[in-house]
Amino acid sequence: MVAAPTSGALAMKHVSTAGTLLLYQFIGVLVLGLALDALGFMSELAVLPLLLCNLVVAYHLGKAAQALGRSRWLYTLAAGLPPAAIAVCILLYSSAWARTMDQR
């Protein structure tokens, strides 16, 4: 029987997934913006996929906050915009790391 992951480990899993998705999201939007600009379209159109992809990041950050015993919806809503998602990701990562170290 497999033991359930601890709250710190579960939060760390969700935060690392969100951080990886944030990185891929910004690289993808940069490439998409450059491609749109090269094709003669408005490069600002690349912001729309950024906002849509950020919903997945906000979901994972909300799950990490829930695993740490914090308000899931507050952190999900706060991470709704990409700059705030970076701040929430850093905050939750440090909390998850501290909780993981305390459990050892």
Backbone as a printed PyTorch tensor [residue, N CA C, xyz], in Angstrom:
tensor([[[  0.8430,  -1.1660,   0.0000],
         [  0.0000,   0.0000,   0.0000],
         [  0.8970,   1.2400,   0.0000]],

        [[  0.5670,   2.1900,  -0.8350],
         [  1.3550,   3.4120,  -0.9640],
         [  0.8410,   4.4480,   0.0230]],

        [[  1.7650,   5.0570,   0.7520],
         [  1.3680,   6.0870,   1.7120],
         [  0.9990,   7.3730,   0.9800]],

        [[  0.0400,   8.0920,   1.5260],
         [ -0.3680,   9.3650,   0.9330],
         [  0.7340,  10.3900,   1.1390]],

        [[  0.9560,  11.2480,   0.1410],
         [  2.0030,  12.2510,   0.3080],
         [  1.6400,  13.2540,   1.3970]],

        [[  2.6680,  13.7510,   2.0690],
         [  2.4280,  14.7370,   3.1190],
         [  2.0040,  16.0470,   2.4880]],

        [[  1.4760,  16.9400,   3.2990],
         [  0.9730,  18.2030,   2.7690],
         [  2.0880,  19.0160,   2.1350]],

        [[  3.2830,  18.9900,   2.7350],
         [  4.4050,  19.7330,   2.1570],
         [  4.8360,  19.1630,   0.8210]],

        [[  4.8700,  17.8280,   0.7230],
         [  5.2630,  17.1930,  -0.5360],
         [  4.2170,  17.4140,  -1.6240]],

        [[  2.9540,  17.3410,  -1.2490],
         [  1.8840,  17.5630,  -2.2180],
         [  1.8940,  19.0070,  -2.7030]],

        [[  2.0970,  19.9370,  -1.7750],
         [  2.1740,  21.3490,  -2.1560],
         [  3.3770,  21.5910,  -3.0500]],

        [[  4.4990,  20.9590,  -2.7320],
         [  5.7060,  21.1310,  -3.5430],
         [  5.4850,  20.6060,  -4.9630]],

        [[  4.7380,  19.5070,  -5.0820],
         [  4.4280,  18.9430,  -6.4020],
         [  3.6170,  19.9350,  -7.2290]],

        [[  2.5740,  20.5090,  -6.6320],
         [  1.7280,  21.4550,  -7.3600],
         [  2.4680,  22.7540,  -7.6810]],

        [[  3.2850,  23.2310,  -6.7530],
         [  4.0220,  24.4740,  -6.9940],
         [  5.0690,  24.2740,  -8.0840]],

        [[  5.7450,  23.1440,  -8.0790],
         [  6.7480,  22.9140,  -9.1170],
         [  6.0990,  22.7420, -10.4850]],

        [[  4.9270,  22.1130, -10.5270],
         [  4.1920,  22.0130, -11.7910],
         [  3.7850,  23.3980, -12.2830]],

        [[  3.2920,  24.2300, -11.3680],
         [  2.8880,  25.5880, -11.7360],
         [  4.0820,  26.4160, -12.1970]],

        [[  5.2130,  26.2830, -11.5270],
         [  6.4070,  27.0210, -11.9250],
         [  6.9090,  26.6120, -13.2990]],

        [[  6.8780,  25.3170, -13.5690],
         [  7.2880,  24.8310, -14.8840],
         [  6.3420,  25.3330, -15.9670]],

        [[  5.0500,  25.2910, -15.6870],
         [  4.0740,  25.7970, -16.6550],
         [  4.2330,  27.3030, -16.8800]],

        [[  4.5530,  28.0510, -15.8250],
         [  4.7990,  29.4870, -15.9720],
         [  5.9710,  29.7440, -16.9090]],

        [[  7.0350,  28.9830, -16.7250],
         [  8.2080,  29.1460, -17.5870],
         [  7.8610,  28.8480, -19.0400]],

        [[  7.2130,  27.7220, -19.2840],
         [  6.8150,  27.3700, -20.6520],
         [  5.8350,  28.3770, -21.2330]],

        [[  4.9710,  28.8840, -20.3940],
         [  3.9790,  29.8530, -20.8360],
         [  4.6520,  31.1350, -21.3280]],

        [[  5.6000,  31.6540, -20.5790],
         [  6.2530,  32.8910, -20.9830],
         [  7.1430,  32.6990, -22.2130]],

        [[  7.8030,  31.5570, -22.3140],
         [  8.6010,  31.2760, -23.5050],
         [  7.6880,  31.1500, -24.7240]],

        [[  6.5690,  30.4520, -24.5680],
         [  5.6250,  30.2960, -25.6750],
         [  5.0220,  31.6070, -26.1210]],

        [[  4.6930,  32.4690, -25.1800],
         [  4.1110,  33.7640, -25.5410],
         [  5.1470,  34.6410, -26.2310]],

        [[  6.3930,  34.5610, -25.8010],
         [  7.4490,  35.3240, -26.4600],
         [  7.6260,  34.8640, -27.9000]],

        [[  7.6830,  33.5700, -28.1080],
         [  7.8280,  33.0300, -29.4710],
         [  6.6080,  33.3660, -30.3150]],

        [[  5.4160,  33.2260, -29.7490],
         [  4.1940,  33.5380, -30.4810],
         [  4.1270,  35.0150, -30.8340]],

        [[  4.5190,  35.8850, -29.9110],
         [  4.5220,  37.3200, -30.1790],
         [  5.4950,  37.6900, -31.2810]],

        [[  6.6710,  37.0840, -31.2660],
         [  7.6520,  37.3470, -32.3240],
         [  7.1660,  36.8260, -33.6770]],

        [[  6.5290,  35.6460, -33.6620],
         [  6.0170,  35.0850, -34.9120],
         [  4.8760,  35.9420, -35.4620]],

        [[  3.9950,  36.3940, -34.5920],
         [  2.9030,  37.2570, -35.0570],
         [  3.4370,  38.5700, -35.6170]],

        [[  4.4460,  39.1210, -34.9690],
         [  5.0410,  40.3640, -35.4440],
         [  5.7150,  40.1620, -36.8050]],

        [[  6.3840,  39.0360, -36.9800],
         [  7.0450,  38.7530, -38.2530],
         [  6.0420,  38.5380, -39.3830]],

        [[  4.8730,  38.0520, -39.0430],
         [  3.8390,  37.8130, -40.0500],
         [  2.9740,  39.0440, -40.3220]],

        [[  3.2250,  40.1210, -39.5820],
         [  2.5080,  41.3570, -39.8220],
         [  1.2640,  41.5460, -38.9730]],

        [[  1.0610,  40.6740, -38.0080],
         [ -0.0810,  40.8110, -37.1160],
         [  0.3390,  41.5730, -35.8610]],

        [[ -0.6370,  41.9500, -35.0610],
         [ -0.3270,  42.6230, -33.7990],
         [  0.2490,  41.6010, -32.8210]],

        [[  1.4230,  41.8870, -32.2990],
         [  2.0400,  40.9430, -31.3680],
         [  1.3080,  40.9170, -30.0250]],

        [[  0.4610,  41.9100, -29.7700],
         [ -0.3010,  41.9410, -28.5270],
         [ -1.3420,  40.8200, -28.4570]],

        [[ -1.6470,  40.2180, -29.5970],
         [ -2.6010,  39.1090, -29.6030],
         [ -2.0790,  37.8960, -28.8500]],

        [[ -0.7780,  37.8620, -28.5900],
         [ -0.1930,  36.7430, -27.8540],
         [ -0.5790,  36.7710, -26.3790]],

        [[ -1.1580,  37.8700, -25.9200],
         [ -1.5650,  37.9730, -24.5130],
         [ -2.7770,  37.0810, -24.2310]],

        [[ -3.6260,  36.8720, -25.2090],
         [ -4.8230,  36.0490, -24.9960],
         [ -4.4880,  34.6070, -24.6240]],

        [[ -3.5950,  33.9310, -25.3670],
         [ -3.2210,  32.5740, -24.9240],
         [ -2.5090,  32.5770, -23.5720]],

        [[ -1.7830,  33.6570, -23.2890],
         [ -1.1100,  33.7730, -21.9900],
         [ -2.1280,  33.7290, -20.8600]],

        [[ -3.1930,  34.4920, -21.0020],
         [ -4.2100,  34.5300, -19.9580],
         [ -4.9580,  33.2050, -19.8370]],

        [[ -5.1940,  32.5440, -20.9550],
         [ -5.8750,  31.2520, -20.9130],
         [ -5.0020,  30.1770, -20.2840]],

        [[ -3.7310,  30.1500, -20.6370],
         [ -2.8130,  29.1590, -20.0560],
         [ -2.5830,  29.4280, -18.5750]],

        [[ -2.7030,  30.6810, -18.1710],
         [ -2.4730,  31.0220, -16.7720],
         [ -3.5690,  30.4610, -15.8640]],

        [[ -4.7080,  30.1100, -16.4170],
         [ -5.7590,  29.4990, -15.6030],
         [ -5.3160,  28.1480, -15.0420]],

        [[ -4.5470,  27.3920, -15.8270],
         [ -4.0290,  26.1090, -15.3600],
         [ -3.0080,  26.3340, -14.2460]],

        [[ -2.1780,  27.3590, -14.4130],
         [ -1.1890,  27.6970, -13.3880],
         [ -1.9010,  28.1000, -12.0940]],

        [[ -2.9360,  28.9120, -12.2070],
         [ -3.6850,  29.3520, -11.0280],
         [ -4.3450,  28.1620, -10.3300]],

        [[ -4.8180,  27.1950, -11.1010],
         [ -5.4180,  25.9930, -10.5150],
         [ -4.3960,  25.2420,  -9.6600]],

        [[ -3.2000,  25.0390, -10.2030],
         [ -2.1690,  24.3060,  -9.4610],
         [ -1.7100,  25.0830,  -8.2240]],

        [[ -1.6240,  26.3970,  -8.3320],
         [ -1.2400,  27.1820,  -7.1630],
         [ -2.3340,  27.1460,  -6.0990]],

        [[ -3.5860,  27.0960,  -6.5150],
         [ -4.6790,  26.9530,  -5.5610],
         [ -4.6500,  25.6100,  -4.8470]],

        [[ -4.3310,  24.5580,  -5.5880],
         [ -4.2130,  23.2310,  -4.9760],
         [ -3.0460,  23.1860,  -3.9940]],

        [[ -1.9570,  23.8680,  -4.3150],
         [ -0.8130,  23.9230,  -3.4030],
         [ -1.1850,  24.6750,  -2.1300]],

        [[ -1.9240,  25.7610,  -2.2740],
         [ -2.3540,  26.5170,  -1.1000],
         [ -3.2830,  25.6690,  -0.2330]],

        [[ -4.1500,  24.9070,  -0.8580],
         [ -5.0520,  24.0300,  -0.1110],
         [ -4.2610,  22.9700,   0.6550]],

        [[ -3.2240,  22.4270,   0.0350],
         [ -2.4040,  21.4120,   0.7030],
         [ -1.6570,  21.9990,   1.9000]],

        [[ -1.3860,  23.2910,   1.8480],
         [ -0.6990,  23.9570,   2.9550],
         [ -1.6690,  24.4820,   4.0110]],

        [[ -2.9700,  24.2810,   3.7970],
         [ -3.9620,  24.7130,   4.7620],
         [ -4.3650,  26.1700,   4.6140]],

        [[ -4.1470,  26.7270,   3.4500],
         [ -4.5180,  28.1170,   3.1970],
         [ -5.7530,  28.1590,   2.3020]],

        [[ -6.3020,  29.3400,   2.1200],
         [ -7.5140,  29.5030,   1.3300],
         [ -7.2270,  29.2390,  -0.1480]],

        [[ -7.8040,  28.1590,  -0.6480],
         [ -7.5620,  27.7680,  -2.0390],
         [ -8.0400,  28.8370,  -3.0050]],

        [[ -9.2310,  29.3620,  -2.8070],
         [ -9.8100,  30.3030,  -3.7600],
         [ -9.1220,  31.6520,  -3.7300]],

        [[ -8.6710,  32.0640,  -2.5630],
         [ -7.9490,  33.3280,  -2.4680],
         [ -6.6640,  33.2840,  -3.2910]],

        [[ -5.9190,  32.2020,  -3.1500],
         [ -4.6710,  32.0790,  -3.8920],
         [ -4.9200,  31.8300,  -5.3820]],

        [[ -5.9880,  31.1220,  -5.7130],
         [ -6.3120,  30.9010,  -7.1210],
         [ -6.6740,  32.2160,  -7.7970]],

        [[ -7.4910,  33.0180,  -7.1330],
         [ -7.8600,  34.3170,  -7.7000],
         [ -6.6690,  35.2650,  -7.7690]],

        [[ -5.8210,  35.2140,  -6.7650],
         [ -4.6380,  36.0780,  -6.7670],
         [ -3.6830,  35.7060,  -7.8970]],

        [[ -3.6290,  34.4280,  -8.2280],
         [ -2.7340,  33.9640,  -9.2880],
         [ -3.3730,  34.0580, -10.6670]],

        [[ -4.5180,  34.7030, -10.7680],
         [ -5.2200,  34.8010, -12.0470],
         [ -4.4770,  35.6090, -13.0920]],

        [[ -3.6880,  36.5580, -12.6760],
         [ -2.8900,  37.3470, -13.6120],
         [ -1.4280,  36.9030, -13.5150]],

        [[ -0.7430,  36.8220, -14.6490],
         [  0.6210,  36.2810, -14.6480],
         [  1.6160,  36.9400, -13.6870]],

        [[  1.6760,  38.2680, -13.5460],
         [  2.6510,  38.8060, -12.5860],
         [  2.3640,  38.3840, -11.1450]],

        [[  1.0940,  38.3250, -10.7940],
         [  0.7290,  37.8830,  -9.4470],
         [  0.9870,  36.3890,  -9.2870]],

        [[  0.8680,  35.6240, -10.3590],
         [  1.1290,  34.1900, -10.2890],
         [  2.5870,  33.9240,  -9.9380]],

        [[  3.4800,  34.7710, -10.4260],
         [  4.8930,  34.6100, -10.0940],
         [  5.0990,  34.8320,  -8.6000]],

        [[  4.4920,  35.8720,  -8.0620],
         [  4.6310,  36.1670,  -6.6330],
         [  4.0140,  35.0630,  -5.7750]],

        [[  2.8410,  34.5860,  -6.1580],
         [  2.1790,  33.5130,  -5.4050],
         [  3.0020,  32.2340,  -5.4860]],

        [[  3.5810,  31.9640,  -6.6290],
         [  4.4110,  30.7720,  -6.8070],
         [  5.6200,  30.8210,  -5.8730]],

        [[  6.2680,  31.9630,  -5.7870],
         [  7.4240,  32.1040,  -4.9010],
         [  7.0060,  31.9590,  -3.4430]],

        [[  5.8990,  32.5810,  -3.0700],
         [  5.4020,  32.5160,  -1.6940],
         [  5.0530,  31.0810,  -1.3000]],

        [[  4.3210,  30.3910,  -2.1500],
         [  3.9150,  29.0260,  -1.8250],
         [  5.0860,  28.0600,  -1.8810]],

        [[  6.0440,  28.3090,  -2.7650],
         [  7.2150,  27.4420,  -2.8270],
         [  8.0110,  27.5220,  -1.5260]],

        [[  8.1960,  28.7410,  -1.0310],
         [  8.9550,  28.8780,   0.2160],
         [  8.2070,  28.2430,   1.3840]],

        [[  6.8840,  28.3740,   1.4160],
         [  6.0930,  27.7560,   2.4830],
         [  6.1230,  26.2330,   2.3900]],

        [[  6.0020,  25.7090,   1.1740],
         [  6.0290,  24.2540,   0.9900],
         [  7.4030,  23.6950,   1.3340]],

        [[  8.4400,  24.4030,   0.9630],
         [  9.7920,  23.9510,   1.2690],
         [ 10.0180,  23.9330,   2.7770]],

        [[  9.5590,  24.9810,   3.4640],
         [  9.7100,  25.0370,   4.9190],
         [  8.9320,  23.9160,   5.5990]],

        [[  7.7230,  23.6360,   5.1220],
         [  6.9320,  22.5640,   5.7110],
         [  7.5700,  21.2140,   5.4360]],

        [[  8.1510,  21.0240,   4.2570],
         [  8.8190,  19.7620,   3.9500],
         [ 10.0350,  19.5670,   4.8470]],

        [[ 10.7790,  20.6320,   5.0950],
         [ 11.9600,  20.5400,   5.9600],
         [ 11.5570,  20.2900,   7.4210]],

        [[ 10.4370,  20.8280,   7.8550],
         [  9.9740,  20.6150,   9.2290],
         [  9.5380,  19.1680,   9.4570]],

        [[  9.0610,  18.5040,   8.4160],
         [  8.5700,  17.1380,   8.5600],
         [  9.6920,  16.1100,   8.5670]],

        [[ 10.8810,  16.5150,   8.2290],
         [ 12.0050,  15.5550,   8.2030],
         [ 12.6260,  15.3960,   9.5420]]])
